[in-house]
């Protein structure tokens, strides 16, 4: 039975006697061995930290459970967030279980339907903003300041605290930190959180923050006004946790990289057909990044043990799975056993 992040890591989180006991069973996600992909990348081991097995299907649950619990501890009766999808699903679920209202602002046409459906099902009130995620985040920050509604985006420090627990789990499972860890970077809260966790554990793996080429402000060193990528979860042009991400890169000796949508889809298919893991497109970005780095510099990862963080489940974005699939090649057979066998 999953104990949940608050119970499992109580001694490493900012909890008090007044913090509500809240859980949907988040955390304790698996490290999945991917030997075929490891051979492609040229590393000794590749592990996939599959955060799609969290309750609402993404890594957001780790930080959201703490953010909502602390908001209620402080007397909040409603929470608000801007979202490209996963944050809204997670916020709505935790608000539902603890009994407070949830308000979500999403950019028009920029959210995968599977994620939006979750938020709606959990009872969130959705506002569609004609603009991108960065504009939606500006809007909800202003709303939270004006109304006192709890803001639960990754600018909320409790989100970072909760998300750092994934680093603890990796170290516990492996018995040590990996040589390197690659993860997708959008608003940059997760890379900030992983580095916080590794530092608190006294370890220093190299971090590879991978962005989509059409939404790569950290790679370019400047905000992107109109980010575009098939990977909706990282379609962000001005990360809120920019400074934390840069610190994680610099202190770990890592790098930011960018991959094209075609490279993301290549890795997305390889993960499904070569590792048996169905993830959302943004989750394939770190694998695409590792493949790109290894192809540019053969032997770069020789002898290394690497972890790629897959942040969300593939069912979050079924349109991409269907739209990017090769022709099924289905054959219609008559109701005859011999003909079907043939």
Secondary structure, DSSP 8 states (H G I E B T S, - for coil): ----HHHHTGGGS---TTS----SS-----EEE-HHHHHHHT-SEEEEEEGGGSTTSBTHHHHHHHHHHHHHHTT-SEEEEEESSHHHHHHHHHHHHHT-EEEEEEETT-S-HHHHHHHHHTT-EEEEESS-HHHHHHHHHHHHHHH--EE-STTSHHHHHHHTHHHHHHHHHHSS--SEEEEE-SSSHHHHHHHHHHHHTT---EEEEEEETTB-HHHHTS--TT---S-GGG--SS-TTHHHHHHHHHHHT-EEEEE-HHHHHHHHHHHHHHS---B-HHHHHHHHHHHHHHHHSTTTTTT-EEEEEE-BBGGGGHHHHHHTS---------S-HHHHH-
